[in-house]
Amino acid sequence: MLIIQSLEAIIFMMKFTVPIFILTLLLISACNVDNRTDEEIRSLIKEHENELFFLSFWPGINDQDFKRIIKYENSLGNLESGRFVFNIQSADNLTKVPFQIRNTRHGVDLIYSDSYEIVSDGSRIGPERDGSGVGKFYYRIRDNLEKTLNENYEFLGSEDNSMYWKSINEPCKVVELYSFIDYLHLTDNYFSQPAKGSKVRLASCTMVLDYMTCEHYNSQIEYELNKTLEEEKQKQQKLIEAERNNEKL
């Protein structure tokens, strides 16, 4: 009897708690829906017009505004399905390279990532089937990006896999082009014959265009400089300690 009464009490409570829970979820969902009009978004962009450094984005933009402006830029044709399309024109065709857009604390990243893989049929892979063609295509993308940035920005220099440019006009911004390209290059004397059914990556590529404020770029430079100075200081300290230790002999 006690068990039955407990079950009845639970069922009675659920009649009230379940609708309240569903109502809470609906209210949360409603709060997350951005119902601002395009006119309101244009007014928001106008407020930040002196800070814009890529399309209608500005540094420090919150995620809600970021997503809404992606939608707005889609409607203008500046983005396609939320991606920025970099066009490479050749004599006979137009190649479209889609970059994903990512919001960062200091700006905006444009990211292109791709790989070329095959499933081996067990036969020999020689120069006629290696990743050289795709690898050259990746380098073509990078070279065109570099050419475009050189035309629009002041080149600052390069380091490892990155190159840097600075805006000529305000607002002050720095663009970093990071690129990593890898591909399998084979010759008649050097070939590969992977096991049948195995997956073989013949080429891969990652490119990131990092749009950042000059303040963030300068802080990075200062951080790396201080890090180098500290490492050098520790190195010298160890040498001094080693010399002191040797004097005890």
C-alpha positions in Angstrom: 0.0 0.0 0.0 2.8 2.4 0.9 4.5 1.7 -2.5 1.3 2.4 -4.4 0.9 5.7 -2.5 4.6 6.7 -3.3 4.1 5.9 -7.0 0.9 8.0 -7.0 2.8 10.9 -5.4 5.6 10.7 -8.0 3.1 10.6 -10.9 1.3 13.6 -9.3 4.5 15.6 -9.1 5.5 14.7 -12.7 2.2 16.2 -13.9 3.6 19.6 -12.8 7.4 19.2 -13.2 7.4 17.9 -16.8 5.4 20.8 -18.3 7.6 23.3 -16.3 10.7 21.6 -17.6 9.4 21.8 -21.2 8.4 25.4 -20.7 11.9 26.2 -19.4 13.5 24.6 -22.5 11.3 26.6 -24.8 12.1 29.9 -23.0 15.9 29.1 -23.2 15.5 28.3 -26.9 13.6 31.5 -27.5 16.3 33.5 -25.8 18.9 32.0 -28.1 17.0 33.0 -31.3 18.4 36.1 -32.9 15.4 38.0 -34.3 17.2 41.2 -35.2 16.5 42.6 -38.6 19.1 43.3 -41.3 18.6 47.0 -40.5 19.5 46.4 -36.9 22.5 44.5 -38.0 23.6 47.3 -40.3 23.2 49.8 -37.4 25.4 47.5 -35.3 28.1 47.3 -38.0 27.9 51.1 -38.3 28.7 51.4 -34.6 31.9 49.5 -35.2 32.8 50.8 -38.7 36.1 52.2 -37.5 37.1 48.8 -36.1 36.2 46.5 -39.1 39.1 44.6 -40.5 37.5 41.7 -42.4 34.2 42.2 -44.1 31.8 43.3 -41.3 33.7 41.6 -38.5 35.6 43.4 -35.7 38.0 42.2 -33.0 36.3 41.1 -29.8 32.9 40.4 -31.4 30.7 38.2 -29.4 29.5 34.8 -30.7 25.9 35.9 -31.2 26.9 38.9 -33.3 29.4 36.8 -35.1 26.9 34.2 -36.2 24.3 36.9 -37.2 26.8 38.8 -39.3 27.8 35.6 -41.1 24.1 35.3 -42.0 24.1 38.9 -43.1 27.2 38.6 -45.2 25.7 35.5 -46.8 22.8 37.6 -47.9 25.2 40.1 -49.5 27.0 37.4 -51.4 30.3 38.0 -49.6 30.1 34.6 -48.1 28.8 31.3 -49.5 27.2 29.0 -46.9 29.1 30.8 -44.2 32.4 30.4 -45.9 34.7 32.9 -47.6 35.5 31.8 -51.2 39.0 32.7 -52.5 39.0 32.6 -56.3 42.0 31.6 -58.4 41.6 32.7 -62.0 43.6 30.9 -64.7 43.5 31.1 -68.5 40.8 28.5 -68.9 38.9 28.2 -65.6 38.1 29.6 -62.2 38.9 27.6 -59.1 37.0 28.3 -55.9 38.8 27.7 -52.6 36.4 27.8 -49.5 37.7 29.1 -46.2 35.9 28.4 -42.9 35.6 31.5 -40.7 36.4 31.2 -37.0 35.9 33.9 -34.3 38.9 34.5 -32.0 39.6 36.7 -29.0 41.8 39.0 -31.1 40.2 38.8 -34.5 39.1 36.4 -37.2 40.7 33.2 -38.7 40.1 32.0 -42.2 40.9 28.3 -42.4 41.4 26.0 -45.4 42.2 22.3 -44.7 42.2 19.6 -47.3 43.7 16.1 -47.9 43.9 13.7 -50.8 43.7 10.0 -49.9 43.1 6.8 -51.9 42.3 3.3 -50.9 45.1 1.0 -52.2 44.2 -1.7 -54.7 47.5 -3.4 -53.9 49.2 -2.2 -57.1 52.3 -0.1 -57.3 52.0 3.7 -56.8 54.6 5.5 -58.9 55.1 9.1 -60.1 52.0 9.0 -62.3 49.8 8.4 -59.3 51.5 10.2 -56.4 50.5 13.4 -54.7 52.6 15.8 -56.7 49.7 17.2 -58.8 47.6 18.0 -55.7 50.6 19.3 -53.8 51.3 21.7 -56.7 47.7 22.9 -56.5 48.1 23.6 -52.8 51.2 25.7 -53.5 49.3 27.5 -56.2 46.7 28.5 -53.6 49.4 29.7 -51.2 51.2 31.7 -54.0 48.0 33.4 -55.0 47.2 34.3 -51.4 50.7 35.7 -51.0 50.3 37.7 -54.2 47.0 39.2 -53.1 48.2 40.1 -49.7 51.3 41.8 -51.1 49.1 43.9 -53.3 46.9 45.1 -50.4 49.2 45.1 -47.3 52.8 46.0 -46.3 54.9 42.9 -46.0 56.5 42.5 -42.5 58.5 39.3 -42.9 58.3 35.6 -42.4 59.1 33.0 -39.8 59.0 29.2 -40.1 55.7 28.5 -41.9 54.2 31.9 -41.4 54.3 35.2 -43.3 53.1 38.6 -41.9 51.5 41.7 -43.5 50.4 44.9 -41.9 47.5 47.1 -43.1 48.3 50.3 -44.8 45.2 52.1 -43.6 43.4 52.2 -40.3 42.3 50.3 -38.4 45.7 48.9 -37.7 45.7 45.1 -38.3 48.2 42.3 -39.1 47.5 39.3 -41.3 49.4 36.1 -40.7 49.4 33.5 -43.5 50.3 30.1 -42.0 50.7 27.3 -44.4 51.7 23.6 -44.1 51.8 21.5 -47.3 52.9 17.9 -47.5 52.6 15.5 -50.4 54.1 12.2 -51.5 56.6 12.7 -54.4 57.6 9.5 -56.1 60.1 8.6 -58.9 60.7 5.6 -61.1 63.4 4.5 -58.7 61.3 5.3 -55.6 57.8 4.0 -55.4 55.2 2.7 -52.9 53.2 -0.4 -52.9 50.9 -0.4 -49.8 48.7 -3.3 -48.8 45.4 -3.8 -50.6 42.6 -2.0 -48.8 44.9 0.3 -46.8 44.2 4.1 -46.9 47.1 6.1 -48.3 47.3 9.9 -47.8 49.0 11.3 -50.9 48.8 15.0 -50.0 47.5 17.3 -47.3 47.3 21.0 -46.6 46.4 23.5 -43.9 46.3 27.2 -44.4 45.2 29.8 -41.9 44.7 33.5 -42.5 44.8 35.0 -39.0 43.5 38.6 -39.0 44.6 40.2 -35.7 44.9 43.6 -34.2 48.3 45.3 -34.2 48.1 45.3 -30.4 47.8 41.6 -30.3 50.6 41.1 -32.8 52.9 43.4 -30.8 52.1 41.6 -27.6 53.1 38.3 -29.3 56.4 39.8 -30.4 57.0 41.1 -26.9 56.1 37.7 -25.4 58.5 35.9 -27.7 61.3 38.4 -27.0 60.9 38.1 -23.3 60.8 34.3 -23.6 64.0 34.3 -25.6 65.7 36.7 -23.1 64.6 34.5 -20.2 65.9 31.3 -21.9 69.3 33.1 -22.6 69.4 34.3 -19.0 68.9 30.7 -17.7 71.5 29.4 -20.1 74.1 31.9 -18.9 73.2 31.1 -15.3 73.8 27.4 -15.9 77.2 28.2 -17.5 78.2 30.3 -14.5 77.1 27.5 -12.1 79.1 25.0 -14.2 82.2 27.2 -14.0 81.9 27.6 -10.3 81.5 23.8 -9.9 84.6 23.2 -12.0 86.6 25.5 -9.7 86.1 23.1 -6.8 88.2 20.5 -8.5 
